Amino acid sequence: MNFRRWRPELVALIAAAAGTRFWNLFTPNSVVFDEVYFKAFAAHYLDHNYYFDIHPPLVKLLLALFAHLAGISPATMLASSTSPVLLRLLPAFAGMLLVPLVWGILRRLGASRPFAFLGAFAVLLDNALLVESRFILMDSLLLLFGLGAVYLYLVARDAKGGRHWTWLLLCAIACGAALSTKWTGLGCYALVGLVWLWDQKGRAAAWATRLAEVALLIIIPALIYLGVFWVHFQLLPHSGDGDAFMSTRFQATLKDSPYYDPTVHLSFFHKFVDLNYEMFHANQTLTATHPYGSRWFTWPLEQRPIYYWEGEMQANGNQGNIYLLGNPIVWWSIWAFIFAGLSYVWIAERKLRPATLAALAIAAAGYLINLIPFMAVTRVMFLYHYFFSFVFSLIFAVMLWDDLARNRRGHVLPTSNARRSLAIVCIVILAGFIFFAPISYGWSLSPAGLQARMWLHTWR
């Protein structure tokens, strides 16, 4: 399979991803959902006042760097009523790259071009992934790093010689970036490790080579994780609104703090341990509630979206609203097809290709690894915590359909019925995206128009 040639459908997907993610990106120009936190966190790297967050610092550092290069002042970023909308370019770019990335993962897993297009097309026109990528939030970058690590490993496993080590190094960097964005990035990192272990069965490779690969996949992510915290501490030497979360020993190292003592010198290691302990403790003891919080078992059918933004009420009663709500045509059809497809395989005793079985195993593992940890979490959670598992469930469904559409020689059936089925599915997905686009982009709707899009009573 030749991956070096550009495919016209891939070019079209990238262009459409850029259009949907960047179109009218700076509207609304008010603060949307958790932008209030992330713009402030990034600002503190520029005014050097200490802050505290329950997540690792990488994406906030990237936002701060972008703000510095764009000439956005800390005061602008800290203003409560306005959003430094230029910062939305970074997550929007990550959201755009997610579309060709899913195409690449599907191709690497053995999907045919029509079905790789279908999977990427579903990601392109998923309203929830769209919304998350259009604001100053972290999850589009988290998805890019995590799924990017999976793709890079799939490339590395097929490469030889120096190219293998180059791709494996890039995979390790992506793993480190995912882990340094949110601890949930550990899911894709673990999947890479699991697939690596699987690949060792029957592999003709020296133990020295295997140990070198393990060392690379452990040391590089660890160095990146440590490195972003080192930069974090270097840029936050002054007392700030995050002091109260830290020990008095730590606060003694912050200039202008009531506990500041110039004779106290904590090593980087002590600061690193202190902060990571406090992050873990804050995650464990978080008791805040949210009206749009949801439990893990509600996510596959998106029973509870998140209300991100409410526009001003117009004289005629119309109003703009933004919901983090996935395209239900995609979300619900995934599970309908998986159930129907697996039932057919069992009842008809249909044998799937070995390559398909391997791909399904990877997708299922990715789904479960990224979902099971949330079953034990008691603090408030949201629909976006399901994004990794959502993408892997989509990959599973696409790979299953791809196999069932093949003839005994393994070729995709070139029948008009097969092409017509794919076209109909794409049209229905597009129709769902267009129908829900007003509450993804914040377009003005009448009360009746908004209610028409509330298909479940739990969506309001």
Buried (B, 14 or more C-beta within 10 A) or exposed (E): EEEEEEBEBBEBBBEBBBEBBBEEBEBBEBBBBBBEBBBBBBBBBBBBBBBBBBBBBBBBBBBBBBBBEEEBBBEBBBBEEEBBBBBBBBBBBBBBBBBBBBBBBBBBBBBBBBBBBBBBBBBBBBBBBBBBBBBBBBBBBBBBBBBBBBBBBBBBBEBEEEEBBBBBBBBBBBBBBBBBBBBBBBBBBBBBBBBBEBBEEEEEEEEEEBEBBEEBBEEBBBEBBBEBBEBBBEBBBBBBEBBEBBBEBBBBBBEEBEBBEEEBEBEEEBBBEBBBEBBEEBEEEEEEEEEBBBBBEBBBBBBBBBBBBBBEEEEEEBBBBBBBBBBBBBBBBBEEBBEEBBEEBEEEEEEBBEBBEBBBBBBBBBBBBBBEBBEEBEBBBBBBBBBBBBBBBBBBBBBBBBBBBBEEEEEBEEEEEBEEBBEEBBEBBBEBBEBBBBBBBBBBBEEEBBEEBBEEEBBE
